[in-house]
Amino acid sequence: MIDGTYPDYDAIVPKASQTTIAVEGTALFMACKQANVFAREAANIISLTTRDDNTLVIQAQSAETGDNLGIVDATVTGPQVTIAFNVKYLNDLLKVMEKRPITISLNTAVDPGMFSDSTHANFHAVIMPMSIGGRVTNNSQPDGQPADPTPVQNEGQNNPA
C-alpha cells in the first residue's frame, strides 16, 4: 500500500436511496451504446428518466444528428427521477455488468448513482452525475410544477433535428 492522504471516498457512496431501478444489463447496455452515437457531440451526456409504467428512458440529444430515445423495461420503486451521466463511464461499467441484472439506486439528479450487480452482493459502482443545465430534473420544472414524464419523441425512434 502506498502511504499518503487520500480523499474520503466513503463520503460519496450513497448510504440509502429514494428511487431503485432493477433492469436487465444487456438491454440497458444496448440502449446506452445506441445513445452514445448521439451523445458524442453533446459532451457525452445522456439522461435516464424513470416512468410510472415501469420503464427507463435513455435519451441523448445532438444538434448535428438529432435525438435518440431508448426505452428499457425496468422495475422502478420510489419517486420518478431524471439524472444525467457521462455515457462513456456508464458504458465502461455496463461492459462488465452486461449479462447481469442491475440495480440502480438514486436519490436526486445531483447525487451519485449506485450501480449494483443483483447476483453479487459485494459488487457496487458509483458514478457521479452530470449537470443537464436547464433541462427538467427530479420530475419538476424550473417553476416547481410537476413535469410530464412522457417523452415528446416517438418511442424507439431516432428523430433527426
Secondary structure, DSSP 8 states (H G I E B T S, - for coil): ---S----GGGTS-S--SEEEEEEHHHHHHHHHHHHHHHTTTTTEEEEEEETTTEEEEEEEETTTEEEEEEEEEEEESS--EEEEEHHHHHHHHHHHTTSEEEEEE--TTS-EEEEETT-TT-EEEE--B--TTS-BTTB-TTS-B---S-SS-TT-EE--
